[in-house]
Amino acid sequence: MSEIEFIKKLKLKSTNAYSNLVDDFQQKVFGTCISFVPNKEDAEDIAQEVFVEVFNSIEKFKGDSKLSTWIYRITTNKCLEFIRKKNTKKRFAFLQSITWNSIPMDKTDYFTEINHPGILLENKELNATLFKAINSLPNSQTVVFTLHKIDGRSYQEVAEITGRSLSSVGSIMFRAKKNLQKILEYYYKNEH
């Protein structure tokens, strides 16, 4: 079946087509999610949200890109949305602790729960520091760096997913590496 026919079936809300979509993309979407959010349960939840979003908004898919590119764009956006919400909760908890209106929150640091299969660093603290540094970059740099270095996508794939030119992806990647280097140097000078 061609991609055009498959998309037509998805737009008709065919449960069989949706099931095939999940079978084809589940591991790939989960892999991308865990590249951004290094916690298995959260990555699974985000992946589930991605498929719900795809199912609910498939009629908006215009076919300007491949279906897979559109799905990865949704995945990336859902991951960034999750990270923003997580960071907002941390800031809220911090502000409450300063004003003594503390609400009990989970005391463990989210990014110490690293379970990423693609990164085999033995030191959890190093993993946590690395993911914090990546997620402190501007969104465009976080996306490009994560998709290329952690998720293993080519510059061409990253360009398609983000809707940027190849040269723009290269430029953003260069800035991301420079900024990460500064962030990590600062961290190690001040923390150790």
Secondary structure, DSSP 8 states (H G I E B T S, - for coil): --HHHHHHHHHTT-HHHHHHHHHHHHHHHHHHHHHHS--HHHHHHHHHHHHHHHHHHGGG--SSS-HHHHHHHHHHHHHHHHHHHHHHHHHHHHHHHHTT-------S-GGG----TT---S-HHHHHHHHHHHHTS-HHHHHHHIIIIIS---HHHHHHHHT--HHHHHHHHHHHHHHHHHHHHHHHHHH-
